[in-house]
């Protein structure tokens, strides 16, 4: 895995716990990934900045997903599929 200290610059922190790397924005772990899974969590805040932090984490850690929005609905593109982001969390297999 690539090593970085920050994703974004405002209220965003990176930490590791066991095999997990966690990207926290404000009080929400917006991205948590292990060698086998990726968990995205909006914490109920589907904002542009939350989406940006998720995409930055994917780009910087080579996670292979992207989060987009069409007419207010969030989607995650991963492994050639476009998945609606229903609810606050979405779990992907790496």
N, C-alpha and C positions, 0 to 999 in steps of 0.2 A: 504494500500500500504506500501511496505517496505520503509524505509528511508535510503538513502545514500547521501553522499556529492559529490562523484566523480564517473565517469565511465571512466576508462582509466586514463592516467596521463599527457598527452601532449595536450594542447590547447583544452581541453574538459571541459565543464561547465554544471551544472544542474541548472534549475530555474523552478519556478512554476508561473502560471498565471491563476487565477481562478481555474477551475477544471483540468487544463492541467499541466502536467509535461513535460519539454522540455530538451532534451539532445542536446547540441550544440557542434559541432566539428569545429574548426576554425570559419568561418562565416556562417555555415549552421546548421539549426535545423534538425539534422539527424533523431531524433525520437521525436515525440510529441504524448502523449497519454492522453486520458480522460477516464472516467469510461466506455464509449461506443465505442471509436475508437482508432486506432493506425495509425499514419501517418509516413511513412518512406520517407526520402528525401535525395538523394545523392548530390544535389546541382550541378549535372553534374560531380561529382568526384567519379566514381566507382573504388575506390582504396581499397586495402586490409585493410587499417586502418579505412576507412569509414564503411566497412562491419563489422570489428571487433567491432567498437563502437556500431553499431546497435545490434549485438549479445550480447555484454556486457550489454547493457540496458535491453534487453529482459530477460537475465538470472537474473540480479540483481533486476528487478522489477516484475519478474514472468509474463511476457507478452505473453509467449507461442508461439513465432515465432522464426525462425532462417533463416539467410540469407546465401546462399551458391553460389558457382560459378562453372559452368561446361563449359569448352571450351570457356571462355570469356563471357558467358551469366549468368546473375544473376537470382537466384530463391529465393522465400520466401516460406518456409514451415510453414503452419499455419492451425490448426484444421484439420489435415490429408490431406491437399491439398498442392501441389507444384505449386506455381504461378510464371510465368515469370515476372521479374521486368522490365517492359518496361518503357522507359522514365526516368524521374528523381524522380517521386513520386509514392507512392503506399499507398492506404488507406485500412486498415483492420478493420473489426468489431470485438470487443472483445467478 
